[in-house]
Each structure stands twice: as structure tokens, then as C-alpha cells.
Amino acid sequence: MRTRKKSASKLPAPAYPLPPEVTLTPAAQEDWRRLTCLLPLNRGPRLLFVLVDSPVLRRRLSDALATALGSDGHAVVRLDLRAPSHQPLQDIFAMAEAHPQARFFFLHGLERSLVSPEHSLSALADLNLHRDQISTRLACHLAI
């Protein structure tokens, strides 16, 4: 009996390449590939949590993706939470209302807006619990 060797299928390249100054582990490169291939294809509201340990790397990747999406004609708006807040979700809604043309919102500074470590747990739980409200009030993706 002869067995055929399965040919390894080549994964598609990322829709948007990594910035030249960024080096990621193979697993993180795969996450980047999936994110950049699938994000532009999605329609309607989505709540996406993108976890990046380094604030500098997080900003570089976010800026690179926002610039690439923008150059492809997608309206990308960066929302910055700069001051401590007890209601970051309401702050997000208020900022988003000023940009009805947006296709993507990239949120920065959530960790800066949280008033205490205990508040960070409740704020993340609040975002998760209010996913329906987010998808009703935002007509596009919110990447945190």
C-alpha cells in the first residue's frame, strides 16, 4: 500500500506586512497574519481584544495596521483614553459618535483610563457584558 504525503499548504501572507522594525515570534507572526487577513473582510460591529505585552510594540503594530487599512480606503479612527475614568465605555461611545464614517476604531489608553487595579477587572467585565450595547451603538469594529 502506498501512502501519499500530504503537501503542506502554504498559508497566505499577511494582508499587511509587519513594519520593518518589528520582529515577532512565529506564533505572534501567525496571529498577525490571521488578524490582517480577516479584519478587513469582516462587516458590521465586532469587539476585538488584541493583546500585546509591550506598549511600544502595541503602538507600532496598531499604527502600522491603521495606516495600511487607511491606505486601502478604510476609515480608521484612533480613540485615545488619556484621563482616568469610572465609565470608559461611555467615553468610548462619546468619542465614537464624532466619527460616524469610521469602519474601524482602534482604542488606545484603556489601561491609563482605569482608576485602580480593581477597576481594571470591572472595566474589562463591563466591556464584555455590554457587547450587545457596543454592537448596537457602534456600526463598526472596535479593536482594543
ZADREN-111854 format. One record per residue: residue in three letters; z, y, x of N, C-alpha, C in turn; residue number from 1. Coordinates in steps of 0.05 Angstrom, whole numbers, plus 5000, padded with zeros to 4 digits. Each point is the difference from the previous one (the first is absolute). Layout:
ZADREN-111854
<type: ALA, nc3: Z, nc2: Y, nc1: X, cac3: Z, cac2: Y, cac1: X, cc3: Z, cc2: Y, cc1: X, seq: NUM>
...
***
This chain:
ZADREN-111854
<type: MET, nc3: 5000, nc2: 4977, nc1: 5017, cac3: 5000, cac2: 5023, cac1: 4983, cc3: 5000, cc2: 5025, cc1: 5018, seq: 1>
<type: ARG, nc3: 4982, nc2: 5018, nc1: 4993, cac3: 4999, cac2: 5025, cac1: 5016, cc3: 5014, cc2: 5022, cc1: 4984, seq: 2>
<type: THR, nc3: 5014, nc2: 5015, nc1: 5014, cac3: 5012, cac2: 5023, cac1: 4987, cc3: 4987, cc2: 5026, cc1: 5010, seq: 3>
<type: ARG, nc3: 4997, nc2: 5018, nc1: 4982, cac3: 4989, cac2: 5025, cac1: 5008, cc3: 5022, cc2: 5019, cc1: 5007, seq: 4>
<type: LYS, nc3: 4996, nc2: 5014, nc1: 5021, cac3: 5019, cac2: 5020, cac1: 5008, cc3: 4997, cc2: 5024, cc1: 4982, seq: 5>
<type: LYS, nc3: 5021, nc2: 5010, nc1: 4990, cac3: 4998, cac2: 5024, cac1: 4984, cc3: 4995, cc2: 5024, cc1: 5018, seq: 6>
<type: SER, nc3: 4980, nc2: 5015, nc1: 4993, cac3: 4995, cac2: 5024, cac1: 5017, cc3: 5019, cc2: 5022, cc1: 4992, seq: 7>
<type: ALA, nc3: 5011, nc2: 5012, nc1: 5019, cac3: 5019, cac2: 5021, cac1: 4995, cc3: 4985, cc2: 5024, cc1: 4988, seq: 8>
<type: SER, nc3: 5009, nc2: 5008, nc1: 4977, cac3: 4987, cac2: 5023, cac1: 4987, cc3: 5009, cc2: 5026, cc1: 5014, seq: 9>
<type: LYS, nc3: 4981, nc2: 5016, nc1: 5006, cac3: 5007, cac2: 5025, cac1: 5013, cc3: 5010, cc2: 5020, cc1: 4979, seq: 10>
<type: LEU, nc3: 5024, nc2: 5011, nc1: 5005, cac3: 5011, cac2: 5019, cac1: 4982, cc3: 4984, cc2: 5026, cc1: 5002, seq: 11>
<type: PRO, nc3: 4996, nc2: 5014, nc1: 4978, cac3: 4986, cac2: 5026, cac1: 5003, cc3: 5016, cc2: 5020, cc1: 5016, seq: 12>
<type: ALA, nc3: 4986, nc2: 5017, nc1: 5014, cac3: 5014, cac2: 5021, cac1: 5016, cc3: 5014, cc2: 5019, cc1: 4981, seq: 13>
<type: PRO, nc3: 5019, nc2: 5014, nc1: 5010, cac3: 5013, cac2: 5020, cac1: 4983, cc3: 4980, cc2: 5020, cc1: 4989, seq: 14>
<type: ALA, nc3: 5004, nc2: 5009, nc1: 4976, cac3: 4982, cac2: 5021, cac1: 4989, cc3: 5001, cc2: 5025, cc1: 5017, seq: 15>
<type: TYR, nc3: 5024, nc2: 5005, nc1: 5011, cac3: 5004, cac2: 5023, cac1: 5017, cc3: 5014, cc2: 4991, cc1: 5025, seq: 16>
<type: PRO, nc3: 4988, nc2: 5004, nc1: 5024, cac3: 5012, cac2: 4990, cac1: 5024, cc3: 5026, cc2: 5014, cc1: 5007, seq: 17>
<type: LEU, nc3: 5016, nc2: 4987, nc1: 5017, cac3: 5024, cac2: 5013, cac1: 5009, cc3: 4994, cc2: 5023, cc1: 5018, seq: 18>
<type: PRO, nc3: 5018, nc2: 5020, nc1: 5000, cac3: 4996, cac2: 5022, cac1: 5019, cc3: 5001, cc2: 4989, cc1: 5028, seq: 19>
<type: PRO, nc3: 4985, nc2: 5011, nc1: 5019, cac3: 4998, cac2: 4989, cac1: 5027, cc3: 5027, cc2: 4999, cc1: 5015, seq: 20>
<type: GLU, nc3: 5018, nc2: 5018, nc1: 4993, cac3: 5026, cac2: 5001, cac1: 5014, cc3: 5021, cc2: 4980, cc1: 4988, seq: 21>
<type: VAL, nc3: 4992, nc2: 4985, nc1: 4980, cac3: 5019, cac2: 4982, cac1: 4986, cc3: 4994, cc2: 4971, cc1: 5007, seq: 22>
<type: THR, nc3: 5020, nc2: 4985, nc1: 5009, cac3: 4998, cac2: 4972, cac1: 5005, cc3: 5020, cc2: 4986, cc1: 4982, seq: 23>
<type: LEU, nc3: 4990, nc2: 4979, nc1: 4986, cac3: 5017, cac2: 4985, cac1: 4981, cc3: 5000, cc2: 4971, cc1: 5008, seq: 24>
<type: THR, nc3: 5021, nc2: 4986, nc1: 4991, cac3: 5001, cac2: 4971, cac1: 5004, cc3: 4978, cc2: 4987, cc1: 4983, seq: 25>
<type: PRO, nc3: 4993, nc2: 4975, nc1: 5006, cac3: 4979, cac2: 4987, cac1: 4983, cc3: 5008, cc2: 5000, cc1: 4971, seq: 26>
<type: ALA, nc3: 5025, nc2: 4994, nc1: 4993, cac3: 5008, cac2: 5000, cac1: 4972, cc3: 4997, cc2: 5028, cc1: 4987, seq: 27>
<type: ALA, nc3: 5008, nc2: 5020, nc1: 5015, cac3: 4997, cac2: 5028, cac1: 4990, cc3: 4971, cc2: 5008, cc1: 4997, seq: 28>
<type: GLN, nc3: 4983, nc2: 4990, nc1: 5019, cac3: 4971, cac2: 5005, cac1: 4998, cc3: 4989, cc2: 4988, cc1: 4974, seq: 29>
<type: GLU, nc3: 5009, nc2: 4976, nc1: 4994, cac3: 4991, cac2: 4987, cac1: 4975, cc3: 5010, cc2: 5015, cc1: 4976, seq: 30>
<type: ASP, nc3: 5024, nc2: 5011, nc1: 5000, cac3: 5010, cac2: 5016, cac1: 4978, cc3: 4983, cc2: 5026, cc1: 4997, seq: 31>
<type: TRP, nc3: 4993, nc2: 5012, nc1: 5023, cac3: 4983, cac2: 5024, cac1: 4999, cc3: 4972, cc2: 4993, cc1: 4989, seq: 32>
<type: ARG, nc3: 4989, nc2: 4977, nc1: 5008, cac3: 4974, cac2: 4992, cac1: 4990, cc3: 5001, cc2: 4997, cc1: 4969, seq: 33>
<type: ARG, nc3: 5020, nc2: 4986, nc1: 4991, cac3: 5002, cac2: 4995, cac1: 4971, cc3: 5004, cc2: 5027, cc1: 4985, seq: 34>
<type: LEU, nc3: 5018, nc2: 5017, nc1: 5010, cac3: 5005, cac2: 5025, cac1: 4987, cc3: 4974, cc2: 5017, cc1: 4999, seq: 35>
<type: THR, nc3: 4986, nc2: 5002, nc1: 5022, cac3: 4977, cac2: 5018, cac1: 5001, cc3: 4976, cc2: 4988, cc1: 4985, seq: 36>
<type: CYS, nc3: 4999, nc2: 4974, nc1: 4997, cac3: 4978, cac2: 4988, cac1: 4985, cc3: 5005, cc2: 5002, cc1: 4970, seq: 37>
<type: LEU, nc3: 5024, nc2: 4996, nc1: 4992, cac3: 5006, cac2: 4998, cac1: 4971, cc3: 5007, cc2: 5027, cc1: 4987, seq: 38>
<type: LEU, nc3: 5013, nc2: 5018, nc1: 5015, cac3: 5009, cac2: 5025, cac1: 4988, cc3: 4977, cc2: 5016, cc1: 4987, seq: 39>
<type: PRO, nc3: 4977, nc2: 5004, nc1: 5013, cac3: 4979, cac2: 5015, cac1: 4987, cc3: 4988, cc2: 4986, cc1: 4975, seq: 40>
<type: LEU, nc3: 5003, nc2: 4974, nc1: 4998, cac3: 4988, cac2: 4985, cac1: 4978, cc3: 5017, cc2: 5001, cc1: 4974, seq: 41>
<type: ASN, nc3: 5026, nc2: 5005, nc1: 5003, cac3: 5017, cac2: 5001, cac1: 4977, cc3: 4996, cc2: 5024, cc1: 4983, seq: 42>
<type: ARG, nc3: 5003, nc2: 4997, nc1: 4974, cac3: 4997, cac2: 5022, cac1: 4981, cc3: 5026, cc2: 5002, cc1: 4985, seq: 43>
<type: GLY, nc3: 5005, nc2: 5024, nc1: 4990, cac3: 5024, cac2: 5004, cac1: 4984, cc3: 5025, cc2: 5003, cc1: 5016, seq: 44>
<type: PRO, nc3: 5022, nc2: 5003, nc1: 4988, cac3: 5025, cac2: 5005, cac1: 5014, cc3: 5011, cc2: 4975, cc1: 5014, seq: 45>
<type: ARG, nc3: 5009, nc2: 5003, nc1: 5024, cac3: 5013, cac2: 4979, cac1: 5015, cc3: 5023, cc2: 5012, cc1: 5016, seq: 46>
<type: LEU, nc3: 5022, nc2: 4986, nc1: 5002, cac3: 5022, cac2: 5008, cac1: 5017, cc3: 5000, cc2: 4982, cc1: 5024, seq: 47>
<type: LEU, nc3: 4995, nc2: 5011, nc1: 5024, cac3: 4998, cac2: 4985, cac1: 5024, cc3: 5022, cc2: 5008, cc1: 5020, seq: 48>
<type: PHE, nc3: 5015, nc2: 4981, nc1: 5010, cac3: 5019, cac2: 5005, cac1: 5021, cc3: 4989, cc2: 4990, cc1: 5026, seq: 49>
<type: VAL, nc3: 4996, nc2: 5017, nc1: 5019, cac3: 4989, cac2: 4993, cac1: 5026, cc3: 5022, cc2: 5004, cc1: 5020, seq: 50>
<type: LEU, nc3: 5010, nc2: 4979, nc1: 5012, cac3: 5023, cac2: 5001, cac1: 5018, cc3: 4990, cc2: 5002, cc1: 5029, seq: 51>
<type: VAL, nc3: 5008, nc2: 5021, nc1: 5014, cac3: 4994, cac2: 5004, cac1: 5028, cc3: 5026, cc2: 5010, cc1: 5013, seq: 52>
<type: ASP, nc3: 5009, nc2: 4985, nc1: 5020, cac3: 5026, cac2: 5006, cac1: 5012, cc3: 5001, cc2: 5027, cc1: 5014, seq: 53>
<type: SER, nc3: 4980, nc2: 5007, nc1: 5014, cac3: 4999, cac2: 5024, cac1: 5016, cc3: 4990, cc2: 5024, cc1: 4984, seq: 54>
<type: PRO, nc3: 5016, nc2: 5022, nc1: 4998, cac3: 4990, cac2: 5023, cac1: 4985, cc3: 4974, cc2: 5012, cc1: 5012, seq: 55>
<type: VAL, nc3: 4997, nc2: 4999, nc1: 5027, cac3: 4976, cac2: 5010, cac1: 5012, cc3: 4976, cc2: 4983, cc1: 4993, seq: 56>
<type: LEU, nc3: 5003, nc2: 4974, nc1: 5002, cac3: 4979, cac2: 4981, cac1: 4993, cc3: 4993, cc2: 5003, cc1: 4970, seq: 57>
<type: ARG, nc3: 5021, nc2: 5002, nc1: 4984, cac3: 4995, cac2: 5003, cac1: 4971, cc3: 4983, cc2: 5025, cc1: 4994, seq: 58>
<type: ARG, nc3: 5006, nc2: 5022, nc1: 5013, cac3: 4985, cac2: 5025, cac1: 4996, cc3: 4971, cc2: 4996, cc1: 5010, seq: 59>
<type: ARG, nc3: 4997, nc2: 4988, nc1: 5023, cac3: 4973, cac2: 4996, cac1: 5011, cc3: 4983, cc2: 4983, cc1: 4982, seq: 60>
<type: LEU, nc3: 5011, nc2: 4978, nc1: 4991, cac3: 4984, cac2: 4982, cac1: 4982, cc3: 4994, cc2: 5013, cc1: 4974, seq: 61>
<type: SER, nc3: 5020, nc2: 5014, nc1: 4989, cac3: 4996, cac2: 5014, cac1: 4975, cc3: 4978, cc2: 5022, cc1: 5002, seq: 62>
<type: ASP, nc3: 5002, nc2: 5015, nc1: 5022, cac3: 4981, cac2: 5022, cac1: 5004, cc3: 4972, cc2: 4988, cc1: 5004, seq: 63>
<type: ALA, nc3: 4998, nc2: 4979, nc1: 5016, cac3: 4974, cac2: 4987, cac1: 5005, cc3: 4988, cc2: 4990, cc1: 4974, seq: 64>
<type: LEU, nc3: 5016, nc2: 4987, nc1: 4983, cac3: 4989, cac2: 4989, cac1: 4975, cc3: 4994, cc2: 5022, cc1: 4980, seq: 65>
<type: ALA, nc3: 5016, nc2: 5020, nc1: 4999, cac3: 4995, cac2: 5023, cac1: 4982, cc3: 4974, cc2: 5014, cc1: 5008, seq: 66>
<type: THR, nc3: 4996, nc2: 5004, nc1: 5026, cac3: 4976, cac2: 5014, cac1: 5009, cc3: 4975, cc2: 4983, cc1: 4995, seq: 67>
<type: ALA, nc3: 5002, nc2: 4973, nc1: 5004, cac3: 4978, cac2: 4982, cac1: 4996, cc3: 4993, cc2: 4999, cc1: 4970, seq: 68>
<type: LEU, nc3: 5020, nc2: 4998, nc1: 4983, cac3: 4995, cac2: 4999, cac1: 4971, cc3: 4987, cc2: 5027, cc1: 4991, seq: 69>
<type: GLY, nc3: 5011, nc2: 5022, nc1: 5011, cac3: 4989, cac2: 5026, cac1: 4993, cc3: 4971, cc2: 5003, cc1: 5008, seq: 70>
<type: SER, nc3: 4994, nc2: 4990, nc1: 5024, cac3: 4972, cac2: 5003, cac1: 5010, cc3: 4981, cc2: 4982, cc1: 4983, seq: 71>
<type: ASP, nc3: 5011, nc2: 4980, nc1: 4986, cac3: 4983, cac2: 4984, cac1: 4982, cc3: 4999, cc2: 5012, cc1: 4972, seq: 72>
<type: GLY, nc3: 5011, nc2: 5023, nc1: 4996, cac3: 4998, cac2: 5014, cac1: 4975, cc3: 5023, cc2: 4995, cc1: 4981, seq: 73>
<type: HIS, nc3: 5021, nc2: 4987, nc1: 5009, cac3: 5023, cac2: 4995, cac1: 4983, cc3: 5020, cc2: 5024, cc1: 5003, seq: 74>
<type: ALA, nc3: 5009, nc2: 5010, nc1: 4978, cac3: 5020, cac2: 5022, cac1: 5001, cc3: 5027, cc2: 4989, cc1: 5007, seq: 75>
<type: VAL, nc3: 5010, nc2: 5007, nc1: 5024, cac3: 5025, cac2: 4991, cac1: 5010, cc3: 5019, cc2: 5024, cc1: 5002, seq: 76>
<type: VAL, nc3: 5024, nc2: 4997, nc1: 4989, cac3: 5020, cac2: 5021, cac1: 5001, cc3: 5025, cc2: 4989, cc1: 5013, seq: 77>
<type: ARG, nc3: 5010, nc2: 5014, nc1: 5019, cac3: 5025, cac2: 4993, cac1: 5014, cc3: 5023, cc2: 5014, cc1: 4987, seq: 78>
<type: LEU, nc3: 5019, nc2: 4985, nc1: 4990, cac3: 5024, cac2: 5011, cac1: 4988, cc3: 5022, cc2: 4998, cc1: 5020, seq: 79>
<type: ASP, nc3: 5013, nc2: 5022, nc1: 5006, cac3: 5022, cac2: 5001, cac1: 5020, cc3: 5026, cc2: 5007, cc1: 4986, seq: 80>
<type: LEU, nc3: 5020, nc2: 4982, nc1: 5002, cac3: 5027, cac2: 5006, cac1: 4991, cc3: 5015, cc2: 5010, cc1: 5024, seq: 81>
<type: ARG, nc3: 5007, nc2: 5025, nc1: 5000, cac3: 5013, cac2: 5012, cac1: 5024, cc3: 5030, cc2: 5004, cc1: 4997, seq: 82>
<type: ALA, nc3: 5009, nc2: 5004, nc1: 4976, cac3: 5028, cac2: 5007, cac1: 4996, cc3: 5015, cc2: 4977, cc1: 4985, seq: 83>
<type: PRO, nc3: 5026, nc2: 4998, nc1: 5005, cac3: 5015, cac2: 4979, cac1: 4985, cc3: 4997, cc2: 5004, cc1: 4970, seq: 84>
<type: SER, nc3: 4999, nc2: 4978, nc1: 4986, cac3: 4996, cac2: 5001, cac1: 4971, cc3: 5014, cc2: 4977, cc1: 4987, seq: 85>
<type: HIS, nc3: 5012, nc2: 5006, nc1: 4977, cac3: 5012, cac2: 4978, cac1: 4984, cc3: 4980, cc2: 4987, cc1: 4982, seq: 86>
<type: GLN, nc3: 4977, nc2: 5012, nc1: 4996, cac3: 4979, cac2: 4989, cac1: 4982, cc3: 4973, cc2: 5001, cc1: 5014, seq: 87>
<type: PRO, nc3: 4996, nc2: 4984, nc1: 5021, cac3: 4974, cac2: 5001, cac1: 5014, cc3: 4976, cc2: 4993, cc1: 4982, seq: 88>
<type: LEU, nc3: 5004, nc2: 4983, nc1: 4980, cac3: 4978, cac2: 4992, cac1: 4983, cc3: 4990, cc2: 5025, cc1: 4984, seq: 89>
<type: GLN, nc3: 5019, nc2: 5016, nc1: 4990, cac3: 4992, cac2: 5024, cac1: 4985, cc3: 4986, cc2: 5020, cc1: 5019, seq: 90>
<type: ASP, nc3: 5009, nc2: 5001, nc1: 5025, cac3: 4987, cac2: 5018, cac1: 5020, cc3: 4971, cc2: 4990, cc1: 5005, seq: 91>
<type: ILE, nc3: 4996, nc2: 4974, nc1: 5001, cac3: 4973, cac2: 4989, cac1: 5004, cc3: 4982, cc2: 5007, cc1: 4977, seq: 92>
<type: PHE, nc3: 5010, nc2: 4997, nc1: 4975, cac3: 4985, cac2: 5007, cac1: 4977, cc3: 4992, cc2: 5029, cc1: 5000, seq: 93>
<type: ALA, nc3: 5019, nc2: 5018, nc1: 5007, cac3: 4995, cac2: 5028, cac1: 5000, cc3: 4978, cc2: 5007, cc1: 5020, seq: 94>
<type: MET, nc3: 5001, nc2: 4989, nc1: 5024, cac3: 4980, cac2: 5005, cac1: 5021, cc3: 4973, cc2: 4989, cc1: 4991, seq: 95>
<type: ALA, nc3: 5000, nc2: 4976, nc1: 4988, cac3: 4975, cac2: 4987, cac1: 4993, cc3: 4986, cc2: 5015, cc1: 4977, seq: 96>
<type: GLU, nc3: 5015, nc2: 5012, nc1: 4982, cac3: 4987, cac2: 5015, cac1: 4978, cc3: 4982, cc2: 5023, cc1: 5010, seq: 97>
<type: ALA, nc3: 5006, nc2: 5010, nc1: 5024, cac3: 4984, cac2: 5021, cac1: 5011, cc3: 4973, cc2: 4991, cc1: 5011, seq: 98>
<type: HIS, nc3: 4995, nc2: 4973, nc1: 5000, cac3: 4976, cac2: 4988, cac1: 5011, cc3: 4988, cc2: 4980, cc1: 4981, seq: 99>
<type: PRO, nc3: 4990, nc2: 5008, nc1: 4977, cac3: 4989, cac2: 4981, cac1: 4981, cc3: 4974, cc2: 4986, cc1: 5010, seq: 100>
<type: GLN, nc3: 4987, nc2: 5011, nc1: 5020, cac3: 4975, cac2: 4988, cac1: 5010, cc3: 5006, cc2: 4977, cc1: 5020, seq: 101>
<type: ALA, nc3: 5025, nc2: 4995, nc1: 5008, cac3: 5006, cac2: 4981, cac1: 5021, cc3: 4993, cc2: 4972, cc1: 4992, seq: 102>
<type: ARG, nc3: 4990, nc2: 4985, nc1: 5019, cac3: 4994, cac2: 4971, cac1: 4997, cc3: 5022, cc2: 4984, cc1: 5014, seq: 103>
<type: PHE, nc3: 5012, nc2: 5012, nc1: 5021, cac3: 5022, cac2: 4988, cac1: 5015, cc3: 5021, cc2: 5021, cc1: 5006, seq: 104>
<type: PHE, nc3: 5025, nc2: 4992, nc1: 4996, cac3: 5023, cac2: 5016, cac1: 5010, cc3: 5013, cc2: 4985, cc1: 5023, seq: 105>
<type: PHE, nc3: 5004, nc2: 5013, nc1: 5022, cac3: 5015, cac2: 4988, cac1: 5022, cc3: 5026, cc2: 5015, cc1: 5002, seq: 106>
<type: LEU, nc3: 5022, nc2: 4986, nc1: 4996, cac3: 5027, cac2: 5012, cac1: 5000, cc3: 5013, cc2: 4998, cc1: 5027, seq: 107>
<type: HIS, nc3: 5009, nc2: 5023, nc1: 5010, cac3: 5015, cac2: 5000, cac1: 5025, cc3: 5027, cc2: 5013, cc1: 4996, seq: 108>
<type: GLY, nc3: 5020, nc2: 4992, nc1: 5016, cac3: 5026, cac2: 5013, cac1: 4999, cc3: 5019, cc2: 4989, cc1: 4980, seq: 109>
<type: LEU, nc3: 4994, nc2: 4977, nc1: 4987, cac3: 5019, cac2: 4990, cac1: 4981, cc3: 5027, cc2: 4996, cc1: 5013, seq: 110>
<type: GLU, nc3: 5000, nc2: 4989, nc1: 5025, cac3: 5026, cac2: 4996, cac1: 5013, cc3: 5015, cc2: 5026, cc1: 5006, seq: 111>
<type: ARG, nc3: 4985, nc2: 5022, nc1: 5004, cac3: 5013, cac2: 5026, cac1: 5005, cc3: 5012, cc2: 5011, cc1: 4974, seq: 112>
<type: SER, nc3: 4988, nc2: 4993, nc1: 4977, cac3: 5009, cac2: 5011, cac1: 4975, cc3: 5025, cc2: 4987, cc1: 4988, seq: 113>
<type: LEU, nc3: 5007, nc2: 4977, nc1: 5012, cac3: 5023, cac2: 4986, cac1: 4989, cc3: 5026, cc2: 5011, cc1: 5011, seq: 114>
<type: VAL, nc3: 5019, nc2: 5006, nc1: 4983, cac3: 5024, cac2: 5014, cac1: 5008, cc3: 5020, cc2: 4983, cc1: 5015, seq: 115>
<type: SER, nc3: 4999, nc2: 4974, nc1: 4997, cac3: 5019, cac2: 4982, cac1: 5013, cc3: 4988, cc2: 4972, cc1: 5002, seq: 116>
<type: PRO, nc3: 5012, nc2: 4983, nc1: 5017, cac3: 4990, cac2: 4972, cac1: 5002, cc3: 5002, cc2: 4986, cc1: 4973, seq: 117>
<type: GLU, nc3: 5021, nc2: 5005, nc1: 4985, cac3: 5003, cac2: 4988, cac1: 4973, cc3: 4978, cc2: 5009, cc1: 4982, seq: 118>
<type: HIS, nc3: 4993, nc2: 5026, nc1: 5002, cac3: 4979, cac2: 5011, cac1: 4983, cc3: 4973, cc2: 4987, cc1: 5006, seq: 119>
<type: SER, nc3: 4995, nc2: 4991, nc1: 5025, cac3: 4975, cac2: 4988, cac1: 5007, cc3: 4995, cc2: 4975, cc1: 4984, seq: 120>
<type: LEU, nc3: 5021, nc2: 4984, nc1: 4996, cac3: 4997, cac2: 4975, cac1: 4984, cc3: 4994, cc2: 5007, cc1: 4971, seq: 121>
<type: SER, nc3: 5015, nc2: 5020, nc1: 4989, cac3: 4995, cac2: 5006, cac1: 4972, cc3: 4973, cc2: 5014, cc1: 4997, seq: 122>
<type: ALA, nc3: 4990, nc2: 5015, nc1: 5019, cac3: 4974, cac2: 5013, cac1: 4998, cc3: 4978, cc2: 4980, cc1: 5000, seq: 123>
<type: LEU, nc3: 5002, nc2: 4980, nc1: 5018, cac3: 4979, cac2: 4979, cac1: 5000, cc3: 5001, cc2: 4983, cc1: 4975, seq: 124>
<type: ALA, nc3: 5024, nc2: 4994, nc1: 4990, cac3: 5003, cac2: 4985, cac1: 4975, cc3: 4988, cc2: 5017, cc1: 4977, seq: 125>
<type: ASP, nc3: 5005, nc2: 5026, nc1: 5001, cac3: 4990, cac2: 5018, cac1: 4979, cc3: 4969, cc2: 5000, cc1: 5000, seq: 126>
<type: LEU, nc3: 4988, nc2: 5001, nc1: 5024, cac3: 4970, cac2: 4998, cac1: 5001, cc3: 4990, cc2: 4974, cc1: 4989, seq: 127>
<type: ASN, nc3: 5014, nc2: 4979, nc1: 5007, cac3: 4992, cac2: 4973, cac1: 4990, cc3: 5003, cc2: 4998, cc1: 4969, seq: 128>
<type: LEU, nc3: 5023, nc2: 5010, nc1: 4991, cac3: 5006, cac2: 4998, cac1: 4971, cc3: 4981, cc2: 5017, cc1: 4983, seq: 129>
<type: HIS, nc3: 4990, nc2: 5021, nc1: 5012, cac3: 4983, cac2: 5019, cac1: 4985, cc3: 4971, cc2: 4997, cc1: 5006, seq: 130>
<type: ARG, nc3: 4992, nc2: 4976, nc1: 5008, cac3: 4971, cac2: 4995, cac1: 5006, cc3: 4983, cc2: 5007, cc1: 4976, seq: 131>
<type: ASP, nc3: 5009, nc2: 4993, nc1: 4976, cac3: 4983, cac2: 5006, cac1: 4976, cc3: 4997, cc2: 5030, cc1: 4996, seq: 132>
<type: GLN, nc3: 5022, nc2: 5014, nc1: 5004, cac3: 4999, cac2: 5029, cac1: 4998, cc3: 4982, cc2: 5012, cc1: 5021, seq: 133>
<type: ILE, nc3: 5001, nc2: 4989, nc1: 5024, cac3: 4982, cac2: 5010, cac1: 5022, cc3: 4971, cc2: 4995, cc1: 4992, seq: 134>
<type: SER, nc3: 4994, nc2: 4976, nc1: 4990, cac3: 4972, cac2: 4995, cac1: 4993, cc3: 4991, cc2: 5015, cc1: 4976, seq: 135>
<type: THR, nc3: 5018, nc2: 5009, nc1: 4983, cac3: 4993, cac2: 5017, cac1: 4977, cc3: 4995, cc2: 5028, cc1: 5009, seq: 136>
<type: ARG, nc3: 5017, nc2: 5010, nc1: 5018, cac3: 4998, cac2: 5028, cac1: 5008, cc3: 4981, cc2: 5006, cc1: 5023, seq: 137>
<type: LEU, nc3: 4994, nc2: 4979, nc1: 5016, cac3: 4981, cac2: 5004, cac1: 5022, cc3: 4976, cc2: 4982, cc1: 4994, seq: 138>
<type: ALA, nc3: 4977, nc2: 5012, nc1: 5001, cac3: 4975, cac2: 4985, cac1: 4994, cc3: 4988, cc2: 4987, cc1: 5025, seq: 139>
<type: CYS, nc3: 5014, nc2: 5001, nc1: 5022, cac3: 4989, cac2: 4989, cac1: 5024, cc3: 5022, cc2: 4986, cc1: 5017, seq: 140>
<type: HIS, nc3: 4992, nc2: 4992, nc1: 5024, cac3: 5019, cac2: 4986, cac1: 5018, cc3: 5020, cc2: 5018, cc1: 5012, seq: 141>
<type: LEU, nc3: 5025, nc2: 4990, nc1: 5002, cac3: 5021, cac2: 5013, cac1: 5015, cc3: 5008, cc2: 4982, cc1: 5022, seq: 142>
<type: ALA, nc3: 4993, nc2: 5008, nc1: 5025, cac3: 5008, cac2: 4984, cac1: 5023, cc3: 5024, cc2: 5012, cc1: 5013, seq: 143>
<type: ILE, nc3: 5022, nc2: 4984, nc1: 5001, cac3: 5025, cac2: 5009, cac1: 5012, cc3: 5003, cc2: 4987, cc1: 5027, seq: 144>
***
